[in-house]
Amino acid sequence: MTISQAPNYGIEDASYQAAGQLQGLIKLVNDFYDIMETLPEAAHIRAMHPHDLSVSRDKLALFLSAWLNGPRLYAAKYGKGISMPRAHAHLPITDADRIVWLKCMSLALQQQDYAEDFKQYLLTQLNVPASRIVALCEQQHSQ
């Protein structure tokens, strides 16, 4: 009897591969920002971004590449790695914003041809930096 083994997301580049490498991440990010632009409850987080989202789209896709243990494309293009909490510390991001951001990502994930367990894994993992961003922003803006 053969027992199928679930992918080891988070080990080496398994997550990057499950996401469809860079092309898959670009599609995910484009769907994410398209949803952010049209979802009424996302208007507040959309307003925190530049009018032209092309750089935001590029930066998120390249960040996710390295974050999922793929190529370090963000650092190669933008000169260094990025700390997502520090990059967002100047913004008044709240827990309500985190929830809406994750909703946009969840809706974008539903549009991807990813394994269902990977979609859940990715959403769970993305909650970690999202929560860290909220914690730092709330700390910065309470002073």
N, C-alpha and C positions, 0 to 999 in steps of 0.2 A: 504494500500500500504506500502510495506517495502522499506525503503531507506537504501541502503548499505553504510556503513561508511568506508572511507579510513583509513588504519592503521595510528596510531599516531606515525610515526617514530620520534625518539628522545625523546619519553616519556617512562619512565621506561626502560624495556629491549625490547621494540618493534623492534628496529633496529637490535639488536643482534638476536632475533628470526627470523626476516625476512632474515637475512644473513645465516640462517641454523646453528646457534650456532657455537661452535668451529670447528666442522667438515666442515661446509660451509665456514668459514673463512680460514681454511687451504687450501681448494680447490681453493678459490679465490686467495690467496697469491701465491700458487704454479703456478697457471695459469699466474698470474701477472709476476712473475720472469721468467717463461719460455718465455713469450713474450719479456720481457726486454732482455733476452739473444739472441733472434733471430731477433728482429726488428733493422734494420740498424741504424736508427736515434737515437736509445737508447744506442748505444755503449759508448757514453760519460758518461751517468749516470751509466751504468753497470760497467764501469772502476772505479767508485768511491766505489764500493763494493768489499769485499774480493773475492778471486778466488772461494772459497767454499761458496756457498750461504746458507748452511743449517742453520747457526745461524741467518742470516738475515731473512730467511723465518720464522723461529720460532719466532723471536722478533716481526716481523710485525703482524703475526697472533695473538700473545698474546696481543700486543698493541691494535689491533683492537677490541679484545674481551672487554677490559675495556672501550675503546673509544666509543663503541656502547652500553654501559651500561650493559655489561655482566660481568662475573666474572673477578676480578682483577688478571689475571693470570701472566701478565708481572711482576708486583711487587712481586708476590709470588715466581716466579722463579729467577728473576734477582735482587731482594733485594730492589727495590724502583720503584716508578713510573718514567715515562720518559717525559721530555719536548722535543718534536720532533724538534723544532727550535734549542734549545741548543745542542741537540745530533748531529745536522748536521752543526753547526756553523763553524767548522773547514774546511768545504768543500767549494770550489768555485762554489756554486750552483747559477744558473742564472734563469731568467724568462723563457728562452728557455728550460732549463732543467725541470722546472715545467710543461711546456706544454707537453713535451715528456713523463714525468712521468704519467701525467693524461691521455695521449693517451694510454699508456701501461695498466693503470687501466681500462680505458673505454673498451679496447679490451678484457681484462680479465672478466669484468662484462658481456660482451656480451656472454661469455661462461657459465655463471651461470644460474641456474634455479630460478632466483629471479623475483619478480614482476617488470614490466617495470618501474613503478613509484618509486620503491625502488632503482633500478639501477641509475636512474637520481638523486634521493635524495642523495644517497651515493656519487656519483661523485661530486655533488655540495658541499656537506659537506667536502669532502676530499680536495677541493680547498682551504679551509680556512687554515688548517695547512701547506699546500704546499706553499701558499702565504706568510705565516709567516716565513717559513724556508728561502725562497728567500730573504725577507726583512732583516732578521738577517744576513744571509750569505753575502749579498751585503754590509751591514753596516760593518761587521767584516773585509771584504777583501778590503774595500776602505780606511781603516786607515793605 
